[in-house]
Amino acid sequence: MPDGSNPNVPGNGELDDDNDDSGGDLSSTLSRFAKNPTAFIFGAILGRLLDGLQAVWEAVVSGVYALFVGSDPTSTAGTWGLVDIPLYFASLLSDAGGAVASPVESWTGSMAGAAVDFALLFGPLSPFILTVEAALAIALVYLGLRTLVRVGIDVLPGGGGLLS
């Protein structure tokens, strides 16, 4: 060949992916294989095999991505993925917690304000009164939470045995 190119090497035209080998006859295919089997395998078989593997791999990766992330990870429109489930329940719990925490917070604030107002009635002794009130508040919260935990454990089947 005067131009120095080898037609049996991939990328030189004859076995390139752009050239469809289906139009050739069996004798020309066998002669190319006999001249350079490595180039034939790399050019004709391995390239198409790798293209097929890449297509399968892309389908698997996109399926796993859709399973975990969903169709649109930046919005709630479309299909949700597994990642969106805990976020959804967290927002529900946050809303429910806000509905419960708001009245408790206002009640606690009003009780603290009443305790401070009561302590201020005693003038210079108010820091000592506030210390006693804080200790009583801590003891009451502890007793209340301990009772709630005991009731919660006792509700569980067989949980009462954990208390003794």
C-alpha positions as CSV (number, residue, x, y, z in Angstrom):
1,M,0.0,0.0,0.0
2,P,1.6,3.2,-1.1
3,D,0.1,5.4,1.7
4,G,1.4,3.2,4.5
5,S,-2.0,2.4,6.0
6,N,-3.0,-1.1,6.9
7,P,-6.6,-1.9,6.1
8,N,-6.7,-4.7,8.7
9,V,-5.9,-2.4,11.7
10,P,-8.9,-0.8,13.5
11,G,-9.3,2.8,12.7
12,N,-7.9,2.4,9.1
13,G,-11.2,2.1,7.3
14,E,-11.9,-1.5,6.6
15,L,-12.7,-2.7,10.1
16,D,-13.7,0.6,11.5
17,D,-17.1,0.9,13.3
18,D,-18.2,3.5,10.7
19,N,-17.9,0.8,8.0
20,D,-20.6,-1.8,8.1
21,D,-19.2,-5.3,7.6
22,S,-22.6,-6.9,6.9
23,G,-22.4,-6.1,3.1
24,G,-19.2,-8.2,2.6
25,D,-19.2,-11.8,1.6
26,L,-17.9,-14.7,3.7
27,S,-14.7,-15.2,1.8
28,S,-13.5,-11.6,2.3
29,T,-14.4,-11.8,6.0
30,L,-12.5,-15.0,6.4
31,S,-9.5,-13.7,4.4
32,R,-9.3,-10.6,6.7
33,F,-9.5,-12.9,9.7
34,A,-6.7,-15.1,8.3
35,K,-4.4,-12.2,7.6
36,N,-4.7,-10.6,11.0
37,P,-6.9,-12.3,13.6
38,T,-6.1,-9.9,16.4
39,A,-7.1,-6.9,14.4
40,F,-10.3,-8.7,13.2
41,I,-11.3,-9.5,16.8
42,F,-10.6,-6.0,18.1
43,G,-12.2,-4.3,15.1
44,A,-15.2,-6.4,14.5
45,I,-16.2,-8.3,17.6
46,L,-14.7,-6.6,20.7
47,G,-15.8,-3.1,19.7
48,R,-19.4,-4.1,19.3
49,L,-19.3,-6.2,22.5
50,L,-18.0,-3.2,24.5
51,D,-20.7,-1.0,23.0
52,G,-23.3,-3.5,24.1
53,L,-21.8,-3.7,27.6
54,Q,-21.8,0.1,27.8
55,A,-25.4,0.2,26.9
56,V,-26.3,-2.4,29.5
57,W,-24.2,-0.6,32.2
58,E,-25.8,2.7,31.4
59,A,-29.3,1.1,31.8
60,V,-28.3,-0.5,35.1
61,V,-26.8,2.7,36.5
62,S,-29.8,4.9,35.4
63,G,-32.2,2.3,37.0
64,V,-30.3,2.3,40.3
65,Y,-30.2,6.1,40.2
66,A,-33.9,6.3,39.6
67,L,-34.5,3.9,42.4
68,F,-32.6,5.9,45.0
69,V,-33.0,9.5,43.7
70,G,-36.2,9.4,41.7
71,S,-36.9,11.1,38.5
72,D,-36.1,14.7,39.6
73,P,-34.0,15.0,42.8
74,T,-34.5,18.8,43.1
75,S,-38.3,18.8,43.3
76,T,-41.2,16.8,44.7
77,A,-42.8,16.5,41.2
78,G,-42.4,13.2,39.4
79,T,-41.3,9.8,40.9
80,W,-39.8,9.8,44.3
81,G,-36.8,7.7,45.2
82,L,-35.8,5.9,48.4
83,V,-33.8,9.0,49.5
84,D,-37.0,11.1,49.5
85,I,-38.9,8.8,52.0
86,P,-37.0,9.8,55.2
87,L,-37.1,13.4,54.1
88,Y,-40.8,13.3,53.7
89,F,-41.4,11.6,57.1
90,A,-38.9,14.1,58.7
91,S,-41.0,17.0,57.4
92,L,-44.2,15.3,58.7
93,L,-42.6,14.8,62.1
94,S,-41.3,18.4,62.1
95,D,-44.8,19.7,61.4
96,A,-46.4,17.5,64.1
97,G,-43.6,18.5,66.5
98,G,-44.2,22.1,65.8
99,A,-47.9,21.7,66.5
100,V,-47.1,20.1,69.9
101,A,-44.1,22.3,70.8
102,S,-45.7,25.6,70.2
103,P,-48.3,25.4,73.1
104,V,-45.7,23.8,75.4
105,E,-43.3,26.6,74.7
106,S,-45.8,29.3,75.4
107,W,-46.9,27.5,78.6
108,T,-43.3,27.1,79.7
109,G,-42.6,30.8,79.0
110,S,-45.6,31.9,80.9
111,M,-44.7,29.7,83.9
112,A,-41.1,31.0,83.9
113,G,-42.4,34.5,83.7
114,A,-44.7,33.9,86.7
115,A,-41.8,32.3,88.7
116,V,-39.6,35.3,88.0
117,D,-42.3,37.7,88.9
118,F,-42.9,35.8,92.2
119,A,-39.2,35.9,93.0
120,L,-39.0,39.6,92.4
121,L,-41.5,40.2,95.1
122,F,-38.8,39.3,97.7
123,G,-36.4,42.0,96.7
124,P,-32.7,41.1,97.6
125,L,-33.6,37.5,98.3
126,S,-34.9,36.9,94.7
127,P,-31.7,35.1,93.5
128,F,-32.1,32.5,96.2
129,I,-35.8,32.1,95.5
130,L,-35.1,31.7,91.8
131,T,-32.5,29.0,92.6
132,V,-35.1,27.1,94.7
133,E,-37.7,27.5,92.0
134,A,-35.2,26.2,89.3
135,A,-34.3,23.2,91.4
136,L,-38.0,22.4,91.9
137,A,-38.7,22.8,88.2
138,I,-35.8,20.4,87.3
139,A,-37.1,17.9,89.9
140,L,-40.6,18.1,88.5
141,V,-39.5,17.7,84.9
142,Y,-37.3,14.7,85.9
143,L,-40.2,13.0,87.8
144,G,-42.6,13.7,84.9
145,L,-40.2,12.3,82.2
146,R,-39.4,9.2,84.4
147,T,-43.1,8.5,84.8
148,L,-43.7,8.9,81.1
149,V,-40.8,6.5,80.3
150,R,-42.1,3.9,82.8
151,V,-45.6,4.1,81.3
152,G,-44.1,3.8,77.8
153,I,-42.1,0.7,78.7
154,D,-45.0,-0.8,80.6
155,V,-47.2,-0.4,77.5
156,L,-44.8,-2.7,75.5
157,P,-45.6,-6.4,75.7
158,G,-43.1,-7.8,78.2
159,G,-41.6,-4.4,78.8
160,G,-42.7,-4.4,82.5
161,G,-39.9,-6.9,83.2
162,L,-37.3,-4.3,82.3
163,L,-38.5,-2.0,85.1
164,S,-37.7,-4.5,87.9
